[in-house]
Amino acid sequence: MPLTRTPTKTVTSIDDVLSLAQDLIDADQQDLMTSAAGNTVACRARCTVCCHQAVPVGPAELRSIRDAIAEMEEPTRNAVERRIEGAAAELRSLGFTRTSLSDVASTQREDVAQSYFANRVMCPLLEDGVCSVRDARPMACREYLVSSDPSKCSSLEDPTVVRIRLRRDVLDNYTKFEAGHGDNGSLILALALADQIPASLPIADQSQTGIFRQLTAM
């Protein structure tokens, strides 16, 4: 069922907005999965081809992921931390020195994405082929669904890859909201996780209902 909200809580930070946006995407995904009219989602656990992409995230998503890592038990947490450092070091040795895609000219971002994917650096958050921070995973990952054979995802340019679009573009609306409040939503996940993460930015108090309307605007 579509997620509905009532103004029972005041939203005071970007992190609060992220939480609501994540709920909305998950609700839309669940609605799609249970809809008889929906396309069959081909994505499965341990289908990790897309986990080699340059995943864009914002600071709030990084904080959420870092909180999830902090709650892990050992030796899992230590293993994840080692993979984060290893992936960042590997990427930098390959020439990926910019953490933010905002520092890259818009005409060159496609080239950066292609080059990143071609190097096949696995997301450091994968644990035995499964996302170790699933509840906190980036919104770009949450909404990335295909109905075509997942093996086709091995190329970013395969025209036979069929993306499934959710009914609301919550990610785009959240990114615009985030940018409008001073946060950079174009950080490369595998590099940014190894850097110091900015503190949460406060926003003018708003009701959940008001934020809901902004995130679900068509």
C-alpha positions in Angstrom: 0.0 0.0 0.0 1.2 3.5 -0.7 2.8 5.2 2.3 0.7 8.0 3.9 1.9 10.4 6.5 0.3 12.7 9.1 1.9 15.7 10.7 2.8 13.9 14.0 6.4 14.7 13.9 8.5 17.8 13.2 11.3 17.3 10.7 14.4 19.3 11.8 17.3 17.9 9.9 18.3 16.4 6.5 18.7 13.1 8.3 15.0 13.2 9.1 14.1 13.9 5.5 16.3 11.0 4.4 14.5 8.6 6.7 11.2 9.6 5.2 12.5 9.4 1.6 13.8 5.8 2.3 10.4 4.8 3.7 8.7 6.2 0.6 11.0 4.4 -1.9 10.7 1.1 0.1 6.9 1.5 0.1 6.8 2.1 -3.7 9.0 -0.9 -4.2 6.8 -3.1 -2.1 3.8 -1.8 -3.9 5.5 -2.7 -7.2 6.4 -6.2 -6.1 2.9 -7.1 -5.0 1.2 -5.5 -8.0 -0.2 -8.0 -10.5 0.3 -5.4 -13.2 4.0 -4.8 -12.3 7.0 -6.1 -14.1 8.8 -9.1 -12.6 11.9 -7.9 -10.8 14.9 -9.9 -11.9 17.3 -8.6 -9.2 18.2 -11.2 -6.5 20.6 -11.6 -3.6 24.2 -12.2 -4.7 23.4 -10.6 -8.1 26.1 -8.0 -7.7 27.0 -6.6 -11.1 25.5 -3.2 -10.3 27.5 -3.1 -7.1 30.6 -2.1 -9.2 29.0 1.2 -10.2 30.0 4.7 -8.9 27.0 5.0 -6.5 26.1 8.6 -5.8 25.2 9.4 -2.1 24.7 12.5 0.1 26.2 13.1 3.5 23.0 12.0 5.3 23.2 8.7 3.5 26.8 8.3 4.6 25.9 9.1 8.2 23.1 6.5 8.1 25.5 3.9 6.6 28.2 4.7 9.1 25.7 4.3 12.0 24.8 0.9 10.6 28.5 -0.1 10.4 29.0 1.0 14.0 26.2 -1.3 15.2 27.8 -4.4 13.5 29.4 -7.0 15.7 33.0 -8.0 15.3 34.7 -9.4 13.3 32.2 -8.2 10.7 32.6 -4.5 11.4 36.4 -4.7 11.2 36.2 -6.6 7.9 33.9 -3.9 6.4 36.3 -1.2 7.6 39.2 -2.9 5.9 37.3 -3.3 2.7 36.3 0.4 2.8 40.0 1.4 3.2 41.1 -1.1 0.5 38.5 0.0 -2.1 39.3 3.7 -1.5 43.0 3.0 -1.9 42.5 0.9 -5.1 40.3 3.6 -6.6 42.8 6.3 -5.9 45.6 4.2 -7.4 43.4 4.0 -10.5 43.2 7.8 -10.7 39.9 8.4 -9.0 41.0 11.2 -6.7 37.8 13.2 -6.6 35.2 12.1 -4.0 32.5 14.3 -5.4 31.0 14.1 -8.9 30.0 17.7 -8.4 33.7 18.6 -9.1 33.4 16.9 -12.5 32.0 18.7 -15.5 28.5 17.5 -16.4 29.8 16.5 -19.9 32.5 14.2 -18.3 30.4 12.5 -15.7 29.3 9.7 -18.1 33.0 9.0 -18.9 33.8 8.9 -15.1 30.9 6.4 -14.5 32.0 4.2 -17.4 35.7 4.3 -16.3 34.7 3.5 -12.7 32.5 0.5 -13.8 35.2 -0.8 -16.2 37.7 -1.2 -13.3 35.3 -3.5 -11.5 36.0 -2.3 -7.9 33.4 -4.1 -5.8 31.4 -2.1 -3.3 33.1 -2.5 0.1 29.7 -2.9 1.8 29.1 -6.3 0.3 29.4 -9.3 2.6 29.4 -12.7 0.8 27.6 -11.1 -2.1 24.9 -9.4 0.1 24.6 -5.8 1.2 25.8 -5.6 4.8 23.8 -2.4 5.4 20.6 -3.3 3.6 18.3 -1.2 5.8 20.6 1.8 5.3 21.6 1.2 1.7 21.8 4.2 -0.6 18.6 5.3 -2.3 20.2 4.9 -5.7 20.6 1.2 -4.8 17.0 0.9 -3.4 15.4 2.1 -6.6 17.8 0.3 -9.1 15.6 -2.6 -10.4 15.6 -4.4 -13.7 13.2 -6.9 -15.3 15.7 -8.1 -17.9 18.3 -10.8 -17.4 20.7 -9.5 -14.7 23.7 -10.7 -16.7 23.0 -7.9 -19.2 23.8 -5.4 -16.5 27.5 -6.2 -17.1 27.5 -3.3 -19.6 26.2 0.2 -18.8 25.3 0.7 -22.4 23.4 -2.5 -23.2 20.1 -1.3 -24.8 18.3 -4.5 -23.8 18.6 -3.8 -20.1 15.0 -2.9 -18.9 14.9 -0.7 -15.9 11.8 -0.7 -13.7 10.8 2.8 -12.7 9.0 3.4 -9.4 5.8 5.3 -9.5 7.3 8.4 -7.8 10.7 9.9 -8.3 11.5 10.3 -4.7 15.2 10.1 -5.2 15.3 13.1 -7.6 13.0 15.1 -5.3 15.2 14.3 -2.3 18.3 15.2 -4.2 16.8 18.6 -5.1 15.7 19.2 -1.5 19.2 18.2 -0.2 20.9 20.5 -2.7 18.6 23.3 -1.7 19.7 23.0 1.9 23.4 23.0 1.3 24.2 19.3 1.1 26.2 17.7 -1.8 24.3 14.6 -3.0 26.9 13.6 -5.6 29.6 11.9 -3.5 31.0 8.6 -4.7 30.1 6.0 -2.0 33.2 3.9 -2.0 35.5 6.9 -1.7 33.4 9.0 0.6 33.0 6.3 3.2 36.8 6.5 3.8 36.7 10.3 4.3 35.5 12.4 7.2 31.7 12.7 7.0 30.1 16.1 7.4 27.9 16.7 10.4 24.1 16.8 9.9 22.7 20.1 8.7 19.6 21.5 10.5 16.7 22.8 8.5 13.8 25.0 9.3 11.2 23.0 11.2 8.7 21.4 8.9 5.9 18.8 9.4 6.2 15.4 7.9 3.2 16.1 5.8 5.0 19.1 4.2 8.1 17.1 3.5 6.0 14.2 2.2 4.5 16.6 -0.4 7.9 17.8 -1.6 9.3 14.3 -1.9 6.3 12.9 -3.8 5.8 15.9 -6.2 5.3 14.6 -9.7 
